[in-house]
Amino acid sequence: MDRGFLFGDAVYEVIPVFGGHPLRLAHHLRRLDYSLSAVRIPPPLTAAEMTQLCERLIADHGGGDQILYLQVTRGVAAARDHQFGSDLRPTLFAMSRPASPPSAAPPAAIAAVVAEDIRWHRCDIKTTALLGGVMLIQQALAAGAAEALLVRDGRVWEGASSNVFGVLDGVLRTAPLGPRVLAGITRDLVLELARAHRLPCREEALTVAELARVSELWITSSTRELVPVTQLDGRPVGSGVVGPLFYNMWHWYQTFRQQVSSGVRAPDAPVQE
Ligand code: PDD
């Protein structure tokens, strides 16, 4: 009778771990708190206890590179009823799985499709109620692509399970934060790296017309990291090959990742100018 199971009444986090160090754990835990408070689920543990739990999970799985998953549901109710009382005790579920070791070569480019965003109006909340995203990914796969770029009101906001970056006239663009996008932790990092390296960037969603003119397109997420998109709806993006800014950003990200992995850089530290 857990409401996470019955209603998708739950929120979650996915946290990459490099060399035993959880990347931006404090950011992930802050976003978890944001999601919990948005749906009025009381936090099951304090931030310090949650940090300890993550550290124990990482150690129990032998350190190294992992993907941590945290989920908090509203808890088990006596009966299936849409309304919830304040007497429920949240269920906390946590797991970790090994991540594939970092590759020395940049990731292979993917194809994407453009799709109408059929999800709800609070995409800033990281809820496990992901059926919209699941259907959109399947739609992309059926078209021979690996991600769906989601459109509302003529603009691209994010991917079905990623944030979206485009390079237009030399400026890196991504949608601004708000109810239409998840505040991606990888998105943050990419913006910080761009600013630190003086790459012009702007938080303004690309229009569908602009999308047809971008020279580069990337998606970002904790599990996929940075991936170039070179085909959109069967047509080449820009010249149809991975662009120079992607290679730069990928290199900056790898350097950051290696520093976190080797313990040289604190996993929560901001990128230095
Ligand atoms: N999803 N937007 C959506 C809709 C997402 O599902 C995700 C990540 C992101 C990227 O956020 P971050 O950089 O913090 O991972 C953006 C995770 C990885 C998942 O559901 O598995």
Boltz pocket constraint, residues with backbone or C-beta under 6 A from the ligand:
constraints:
  - pocket:
      binder: B
      contacts: [[A, 14], [A, 123], [A, 133], [A, 158], [A, 159], [A, 160], [A, 161], [A, 162], [A, 163], [A, 181], [A, 182], [A, 183], [A, 184], [A, 185], [A, 186], [A, 187], [A, 220], [A, 221], [A, 222], [A, 223]]
      max_distance: 6.0
